[in-house]
């Protein structure tokens, strides 16, 4: 079955963090860019209005035939490439993030205006007043020395000390951001915008015959961002709903892929700890790939621990039963020898001594088998290899039954010669206990190594075939059988990533063992 694709936890967390980070940054960026755009827009409007007033002022100067000697500084000569261009646009240049915010505009100082320019200023005053009522901008028309000749209450006073005015008197366009002097407090909501605390000042030189004939000096507070946002409230509402939906989607994804499987796994952990076997089953929803792997590994561990707990419980019951019978017999014989030793004849005394020795040997044999079983179950499959020939040579004369190799004696498999000898010894001993006279081995290789062990003994009755690998299961307990021999064999094979089965249809007993090959 093909695994279902699931996003990795790192990808989910990265996407969530990136989205959460982007939302406030996007909001700050939107406010800053939008506010700066309002500054630029206000400057552009002042440039357009000033250009018209400067053109009207220049036309009046030419019509009045004021000599150029009354004008101010010469305008720097432009390069030939620029002189050939008909259009000379003035681009807005103010930047709320980069340009300094200057203090409020300095107060005007006393000045002496040129009478000829004062007459022109009076003539243009009505135009300036009408423009101010419509555009809400402040207009000052200055003569070549920087004295106000039209606009507001500062007529006859000088603004030549103002930085942007000085630049315009030198023939250069100048603009500045200055702190605003308020005549009334702003609403609290306006504090989110820096633009409400500023005023934009623009100074455009009036050039006649390549000399500065005056300055159009204008100022205006930029459009308020809160007012514009209110005007765009429909779009803002849509953006708010979109962000809210995105946030809820993030929460849903996080809960579904991380929180929900995690809490379900925690609940399963508590239920398993309380002994609920039904809790050892796959989660209803895994979410991410890592969570699926974690849940699978945890539940697999829980199953193994449960199986190990059942095995230990059964094992303890069997061990106590196996130890109880010989210990009871030894205790009974010892008590009889103690209590009736003086009146007991020599033959009876010798029989009780023999019973004690036999039961003691049975206990020693059982303990040795238990140690072998523990070693077999704790064996770790390593890099050692062996062949049937090496394993049989390691046996020596220990088995009760001669071991014969019919085929594949030099085929190597992943198991040490010592462990292979323990495996063959227990198989041969089991065959001998069941009446076998011959024990034969044959190995073949096809990716894995298959070892077939045959004997000519009594075989295994069908009723016992399903239980022969269970520890302590034996049909020859009266003759000293412990039921651990085949259990040790099964534990060794399992520890080396192999399998062992009882084959069908054999005259005696036939065991088929598969082990990892070397190649």
KEFI-440013 format. One record per residue (C-alpha): residue number from 0; x, y, z. Coordinates in steps of 0.25 Angstrom, whole numbers, plus 5000, padded with zeros to 4 digits. Layout:
{NUM, {X, Y, Z}} ...
***
This chain:
{0, {5000, 5000, 5000}} {1, {5006, 5013, 4996}} {2, {5008, 5023, 5008}} {3, {5000, 5035, 5008}} {4, {5008, 5048, 5006}} {5, {5008, 5056, 5019}} {6, {5016, 5070, 5021}} {7, {5027, 5069, 5030}} {8, {5026, 5076, 5044}} {9, {5038, 5086, 5040}} {10, {5031, 5090, 5028}} {11, {5018, 5093, 5035}} {12, {5025, 5101, 5046}} {13, {5033, 5109, 5036}} {14, {5020, 5112, 5028}} {15, {5013, 5116, 5041}} {16, {5024, 5125, 5046}} {17, {5027, 5131, 5033}} {18, {5012, 5135, 5031}} {19, {5011, 5140, 5046}} {20, {5023, 5148, 5043}} {21, {5019, 5154, 5030}} {22, {5005, 5159, 5035}} {23, {5010, 5170, 5045}} {24, {5022, 5173, 5035}} {25, {5012, 5175, 5024}} {26, {5004, 5184, 5032}} {27, {5015, 5192, 5036}} {28, {5020, 5193, 5022}} {29, {5006, 5197, 5017}} {30, {5005, 5208, 5027}} {31, {5019, 5213, 5025}} {32, {5018, 5213, 5009}} {33, {5004, 5218, 5009}} {34, {5008, 5230, 5018}} {35, {5020, 5233, 5010}} {36, {5012, 5233, 4998}} {37, {5003, 5243, 5004}} {38, {5015, 5252, 5006}} {39, {5020, 5251, 4992}} {40, {5006, 5253, 4987}} {41, {5004, 5266, 4995}} {42, {5018, 5271, 4990}} {43, {5014, 5268, 4976}} {44, {5001, 5276, 4977}} {45, {5009, 5288, 4983}} {46, {5019, 5287, 4972}} {47, {5008, 5287, 4962}} {48, {5001, 5299, 4968}} {49, {5014, 5307, 4970}} {50, {5018, 5305, 4956}} {51, {5005, 5311, 4951}} {52, {5006, 5323, 4961}} {53, {5021, 5324, 4957}} {54, {5017, 5325, 4942}} {55, {5007, 5336, 4945}} {56, {5017, 5344, 4953}} {57, {5027, 5343, 4942}} {58, {5017, 5348, 4932}} {59, {5013, 5360, 4941}} {60, {5028, 5363, 4943}} {61, {5030, 5363, 4928}} {62, {5018, 5371, 4925}} {63, {5022, 5381, 4936}} {64, {5036, 5383, 4929}} {65, {5044, 5383, 4942}} {66, {5058, 5383, 4939}} {67, {5066, 5371, 4941}} {68, {5076, 5379, 4949}} {69, {5065, 5378, 4960}} {70, {5065, 5363, 4960}} {71, {5073, 5354, 4969}} {72, {5084, 5343, 4966}} {73, {5087, 5337, 4952}} {74, {5082, 5323, 4950}} {75, {5093, 5313, 4948}} {76, {5094, 5310, 4933}} {77, {5089, 5297, 4929}} {78, {5096, 5286, 4921}} {79, {5094, 5286, 4906}} {80, {5086, 5273, 4907}} {81, {5077, 5279, 4917}} {82, {5075, 5292, 4909}} {83, {5070, 5285, 4897}} {84, {5059, 5279, 4905}} {85, {5045, 5285, 4905}} {86, {5040, 5279, 4918}} {87, {5047, 5281, 4931}} {88, {5038, 5274, 4942}} {89, {5041, 5275, 4957}} {90, {5039, 5262, 4963}} {91, {5035, 5260, 4978}} {92, {5047, 5257, 4986}} {93, {5043, 5256, 5001}} {94, {5044, 5243, 5008}} {95, {5038, 5241, 5022}} {96, {5048, 5230, 5025}} {97, {5061, 5237, 5020}} {98, {5059, 5252, 5021}} {99, {5061, 5260, 5034}} {100, {5049, 5266, 5041}} {101, {5053, 5281, 5043}} {102, {5048, 5290, 5054}} {103, {5036, 5299, 5051}} {104, {5038, 5310, 5041}} {105, {5046, 5322, 5047}} {106, {5038, 5334, 5049}} {107, {5039, 5345, 5038}} {108, {5048, 5357, 5041}} {109, {5046, 5372, 5037}} {110, {5049, 5375, 5022}} {111, {5048, 5385, 5012}} {112, {5041, 5381, 4999}} {113, {5043, 5387, 4985}} {114, {5031, 5396, 4982}} {115, {5031, 5391, 4968}} {116, {5030, 5376, 4973}} {117, {5020, 5381, 4984}} {118, {5010, 5386, 4973}} {119, {5011, 5372, 4966}} {120, {5009, 5365, 4979}} {121, {4996, 5373, 4982}} {122, {4991, 5370, 4968}} {123, {4993, 5355, 4970}} {124, {4988, 5354, 4984}} {125, {4974, 5351, 4980}} {126, {4979, 5339, 4972}} {127, {4986, 5334, 4984}} {128, {4974, 5336, 4993}} {129, {4965, 5328, 4984}} {130, {4975, 5317, 4982}} {131, {4977, 5316, 4997}} {132, {4962, 5315, 4999}} {133, {4961, 5303, 4990}} {134, {4975, 5296, 4992}} {135, {4976, 5299, 5007}} {136, {4991, 5302, 5004}} {137, {4998, 5314, 5010}} {138, {5004, 5323, 4999}} {139, {5015, 5334, 5000}} {140, {5020, 5341, 4988}} {141, {5034, 5347, 4991}} {142, {5043, 5357, 4983}} {143, {5057, 5354, 4979}} {144, {5062, 5358, 4993}} {145, {5053, 5349, 5000}} {146, {5042, 5359, 5005}} {147, {5028, 5355, 5005}} {148, {5020, 5363, 4995}} {149, {5007, 5355, 4995}} {150, {5000, 5344, 5003}} {151, {4996, 5344, 5018}} {152, {4999, 5354, 5029}} {153, {5014, 5354, 5027}} {154, {5014, 5364, 5015}} {155, {5026, 5373, 5016}} {156, {5034, 5364, 5025}} {157, {5046, 5355, 5021}} {158, {5047, 5340, 5020}} {159, {5061, 5340, 5014}} {160, {5067, 5333, 5027}} {161, {5058, 5321, 5024}} {162, {5067, 5309, 5018}} {163, {5058, 5305, 5007}} {164, {5055, 5320, 5003}} {165, {5070, 5323, 5002}} {166, {5072, 5311, 4993}} {167, {5061, 5316, 4984}} {168, {5067, 5330, 4984}} {169, {5080, 5323, 4978}} {170, {5071, 5318, 4967}} {171, {5069, 5304, 4972}} {172, {5056, 5296, 4976}} {173, {5055, 5293, 4990}} {174, {5046, 5285, 4999}} {175, {5046, 5282, 5014}} {176, {5038, 5274, 5025}} {177, {5036, 5282, 5037}} {178, {5029, 5280, 5050}} {179, {5015, 5285, 5050}} {180, {5010, 5296, 5060}} {181, {4996, 5292, 5064}} {182, {4985, 5303, 5067}} {183, {4977, 5291, 5073}} {184, {4979, 5277, 5078}} {185, {4978, 5266, 5068}} {186, {4968, 5254, 5071}} {187, {4975, 5243, 5078}} {188, {4973, 5233, 5066}} {189, {4982, 5242, 5058}} {190, {4994, 5239, 5067}} {191, {4996, 5226, 5058}} {192, {5001, 5235, 5047}} {193, {5014, 5243, 5047}} {194, {5009, 5251, 5035}} {195, {4999, 5258, 5044}} {196, {5010, 5264, 5052}} {197, {5017, 5270, 5039}} {198, {5016, 5281, 5030}} {199, {5022, 5281, 5016}} {200, {5029, 5294, 5011}} {201, {5032, 5296, 4996}} {202, {5040, 5308, 4990}} {203, {5040, 5309, 4975}} {204, {5049, 5320, 4969}} {205, {5042, 5330, 4958}} {206, {5053, 5331, 4947}} {207, {5052, 5342, 4937}} {208, {5063, 5344, 4927}} {209, {5072, 5334, 4934}} {210, {5071, 5341, 4947}} {211, {5063, 5339, 4960}} {212, {5052, 5349, 4960}} {213, {5044, 5344, 4972}} {214, {5040, 5331, 4980}} {215, {5027, 5324, 4981}} {216, {5027, 5319, 4996}} {217, {5016, 5309, 4999}} {218, {5013, 5300, 5011}} {219, {5002, 5290, 5014}} {220, {4999, 5278, 5024}} {221, {4999, 5265, 5017}} {222, {4986, 5257, 5015}} {223, {4983, 5250, 5028}} {224, {4985, 5235, 5027}} {225, {4973, 5232, 5036}} {226, {4964, 5240, 5027}} {227, {4969, 5232, 5015}} {228, {4967, 5219, 5022}} {229, {4953, 5223, 5026}} {230, {4950, 5226, 5011}} {231, {4956, 5212, 5007}} {232, {4948, 5205, 5019}} {233, {4942, 5195, 5009}} {234, {4956, 5191, 5004}} {235, {4961, 5191, 5019}} {236, {4949, 5182, 5023}} {237, {4952, 5172, 5012}} {238, {4967, 5172, 5016}} {239, {4963, 5170, 5031}} {240, {4954, 5158, 5027}} {241, {4965, 5152, 5018}} {242, {4975, 5153, 5030}} {243, {4965, 5147, 5040}} {244, {4962, 5136, 5030}} {245, {4977, 5133, 5028}} {246, {4979, 5133, 5043}} {247, {4968, 5124, 5045}} {248, {4973, 5115, 5034}} {249, {4987, 5115, 5041}} {250, {4980, 5111, 5054}} {251, {4972, 5100, 5047}} {252, {4985, 5094, 5040}} {253, {4993, 5095, 5053}} {254, {4982, 5088, 5061}} {255, {4980, 5077, 5051}} {256, {4994, 5074, 5048}} {257, {5001, 5076, 5061}} {258, {4992, 5078, 5073}} {259, {4981, 5068, 5071}} {260, {4990, 5056, 5068}} {261, {4999, 5060, 5080}} {262, {4987, 5061, 5089}} {263, {4981, 5048, 5084}} {264, {4995, 5041, 5086}} {265, {4996, 5047, 5100}} {266, {4982, 5041, 5103}} {267, {4986, 5027, 5098}} {268, {4999, 5028, 5106}} {269, {4990, 5030, 5119}} {270, {4981, 5019, 5115}} {271, {4992, 5009, 5112}} {272, {4998, 5012, 5125}} {273, {4985, 5009, 5132}} {274, {4985, 4995, 5125}} {275, {4975, 4998, 5114}} {276, {4979, 4988, 5103}} {277, {4969, 4994, 5093}} {278, {4977, 5007, 5093}} {279, {4989, 5000, 5086}} {280, {4983, 5003, 5072}} {281, {4986, 5013, 5061}} {282, {4982, 5028, 5063}} {283, {4970, 5033, 5056}} {284, {4978, 5044, 5050}} {285, {4993, 5046, 5049}} {286, {4995, 5060, 5043}} {287, {5010, 5061, 5039}} {288, {5019, 5050, 5035}} {289, {5027, 5051, 5047}} {290, {5015, 5050, 5056}} {291, {5011, 5037, 5048}} {292, {5025, 5031, 5050}} {293, {5025, 5035, 5065}} {294, {5011, 5029, 5067}} {295, {5015, 5016, 5060}} {296, {5028, 5015, 5068}} {297, {5021, 5018, 5081}} {298, {5010, 5008, 5079}} {299, {5019, 4997, 5074}} {300, {5028, 4999, 5086}} {301, {5015, 4998, 5095}} {302, {5011, 4985, 5088}} {303, {5025, 4980, 5090}} {304, {5025, 4984, 5105}} {305, {5011, 4978, 5106}} {306, {5016, 4965, 5100}} {307, {5028, 4965, 5108}} {308, {5020, 4967, 5121}} {309, {5011, 4955, 5117}} {310, {5024, 4947, 5114}} {311, {5030, 4951, 5128}} {312, {5017, 4947, 5135}} {313, {5016, 4934, 5128}} {314, {5031, 4931, 5130}} {315, {5030, 4934, 5145}} {316, {5018, 4925, 5146}} {317, {5025, 4914, 5139}} {318, {5039, 4916, 5146}} {319, {5032, 4916, 5160}} {320, {5024, 4903, 5156}} {321, {5037, 4896, 5150}} {322, {5045, 4900, 5163}} {323, {5034, 4896, 5173}} {324, {5033, 4881, 5169}} {325, {5048, 4878, 5171}} {326, {5049, 4887, 5183}} {327, {5037, 4881, 5190}} {328, {5043, 4867, 5187}} {329, {5057, 4871, 5193}} {330, {5050, 4877, 5205}} {331, {5041, 4865, 5208}} {332, {5053, 4855, 5207}} {333, {5062, 4864, 5216}} {334, {5051, 4865, 5226}} {335, {5049, 4850, 5226}} {336, {5064, 4847, 5228}} {337, {5064, 4857, 5239}} {338, {5052, 4852, 5247}} {339, {5054, 4837, 5244}} {340, {5068, 4835, 5241}} {341, {5071, 4826, 5253}} {342, {5060, 4816, 5251}} {343, {5062, 4817, 5235}} {344, {5069, 4805, 5229}} {345, {5081, 4807, 5220}} {346, {5073, 4804, 5207}} {347, {5062, 4814, 5210}} {348, {5073, 4824, 5214}} {349, {5080, 4822, 5201}} {350, {5068, 4824, 5193}} {351, {5065, 4837, 5199}} {352, {5079, 4842, 5197}} {353, {5078, 4838, 5182}} {354, {5065, 4846, 5181}} {355, {5071, 4858, 5187}} {356, {5083, 4857, 5177}} {357, {5074, 4854, 5165}} {358, {5065, 4866, 5168}} {359, {5077, 4875, 5171}} {360, {5083, 4871, 5157}} {361, {5069, 4874, 5151}} {362, {5070, 4888, 5157}} {363, {5084, 4890, 5152}} {364, {5080, 4886, 5138}} {365, {5068, 4896, 5139}} {366, {5076, 4907, 5144}} {367, {5086, 4905, 5132}} {368, {5075, 4905, 5122}} {369, {5069, 4917, 5128}} {370, {5083, 4924, 5127}} {371, {5084, 4919, 5112}} {372, {5070, 4925, 5109}} {373, {5073, 4938, 5115}} {374, {5086, 4939, 5107}} {375, {5079, 4935, 5094}} {376, {5068, 4946, 5096}} {377, {5079, 4957, 5099}} {378, {5088, 4953, 5087}} {379, {5090, 4964, 5078}} {380, {5092, 4961, 5063}} {381, {5106, 4965, 5060}} {382, {5115, 4964, 5048}} {383, {5120, 4950, 5051}} {384, {5118, 4939, 5041}} {385, {5119, 4924, 5041}} {386, {5116, 4911, 5033}} {387, {5110, 4898, 5037}} {388, {5124, 4892, 5037}} {389, {5129, 4902, 5047}} {390, {5117, 4900, 5056}} {391, {5118, 4885, 5056}} {392, {5133, 4885, 5059}} {393, {5130, 4895, 5071}} {394, {5120, 4884, 5076}} {395, {5131, 4874, 5079}} {396, {5125, 4861, 5086}} {397, {5115, 4869, 5094}} {398, {5102, 4865, 5087}} {399, {5095, 4852, 5090}} {400, {5093, 4850, 5075}} {401, {5103, 4850, 5064}} {402, {5101, 4862, 5054}} {403, {5103, 4859, 5039}} {404, {5104, 4870, 5028}} {405, {5098, 4865, 5015}} {406, {5099, 4878, 5007}} {407, {5104, 4893, 5008}} {408, {5114, 4891, 5019}} {409, {5122, 4903, 5014}} {410, {5111, 4913, 5012}} {411, {5112, 4925, 5021}} {412, {5101, 4931, 5029}} {413, {5101, 4943, 5039}} {414, {5103, 4936, 5053}} {415, {5115, 4933, 5061}} {416, {5120, 4919, 5061}} {417, {5118, 4918, 5076}} {418, {5103, 4922, 5075}} {419, {5101, 4913, 5063}} {420, {5107, 4902, 5072}} {421, {5097, 4905, 5083}} {422, {5086, 4905, 5073}} {423, {5090, 4891, 5067}} {424, {5093, 4885, 5081}} {425, {5078, 4888, 5086}} {426, {5072, 4883, 5073}} {427, {5080, 4870, 5073}} {428, {5077, 4868, 5088}} {429, {5062, 4870, 5086}} {430, {5063, 4859, 5074}} {431, {5070, 4850, 5083}} {432, {5060, 4851, 5094}} {433, {5049, 4847, 5084}} {434, {5056, 4834, 5080}} {435, {5064, 4839, 5068}} {436, {5076, 4831, 5063}} {437, {5081, 4841, 5052}} {438, {5081, 4856, 5051}} {439, {5084, 4862, 5037}} {440, {5086, 4876, 5033}} {441, {5086, 4882, 5019}} {442, {5088, 4897, 5015}} {443, {5084, 4905, 5002}} {444, {5086, 4919, 4998}} {445, {5076, 4928, 4990}} {446, {5078, 4942, 4996}} {447, {5076, 4937, 5010}} {448, {5081, 4924, 5015}} {449, {5072, 4912, 5018}} {450, {5076, 4901, 5027}} {451, {5068, 4888, 5028}} {452, {5069, 4880, 5040}} {453, {5064, 4865, 5039}} {454, {5063, 4854, 5049}} {455, {5057, 4840, 5049}} {456, {5050, 4841, 5063}} {457, {5036, 4840, 5067}} {458, {5032, 4853, 5061}} {459, {5023, 4863, 5067}} {460, {5008, 4860, 5069}} {461, {4998, 4869, 5062}} {462, {4992, 4874, 5075}} {463, {5006, 4879, 5080}} {464, {5011, 4885, 5067}} {465, {5006, 4899, 5070}} {466, {5013, 4899, 5084}} {467, {5027, 4893, 5082}} {468, {5034, 4906, 5083}} {469, {5027, 4911, 5095}} {470, {5037, 4911, 5107}} {471, {5034, 4900, 5118}} {472, {5025, 4892, 5108}} {473, {5030, 4878, 5108}} {474, {5024, 4864, 5107}} {475, {5036, 4857, 5115}} {476, {5036, 4864, 5128}} {477, {5037, 4851, 5135}} {478, {5050, 4848, 5128}} {479, {5057, 4861, 5131}} {480, {5051, 4870, 5120}} {481, {5050, 4885, 5123}} {482, {5043, 4890, 5111}} {483, {5054, 4900, 5109}} {484, {5062, 4894, 5097}} {485, {5053, 4898, 5086}} {486, {5050, 4912, 5093}} {487, {5065, 4915, 5093}} {488, {5066, 4911, 5078}} {489, {5055, 4920, 5074}} {490, {5060, 4932, 5083}} {491, {5074, 4930, 5076}} {492, {5068, 4930, 5062}} {493, {5059, 4942, 5065}} {494, {5071, 4950, 5071}} {495, {5079, 4948, 5057}} {496, {5067, 4953, 5049}} {497, {5063, 4939, 5045}} {498, {5051, 4930, 5045}} {499, {5049, 4915, 5049}} {500, {5037, 4906, 5046}} {501, {5033, 4892, 5047}} {502, {5031, 4886, 5033}} {503, {5019, 4877, 5030}} {504, {5020, 4863, 5024}} {505, {5033, 4859, 5030}} {506, {5035, 4844, 5036}} {507, {5042, 4849, 5048}} {508, {5043, 4864, 5051}} {509, {5048, 4874, 5041}} {510, {5051, 4888, 5044}} {511, {5053, 4899, 5034}} {512, {5062, 4911, 5038}} {513, {5065, 4923, 5030}} {514, {5076, 4933, 5033}} {515, {5082, 4945, 5027}} {516, {5093, 4942, 5017}} {517, {5106, 4948, 5015}} {518, {5106, 4952, 5001}} 
***
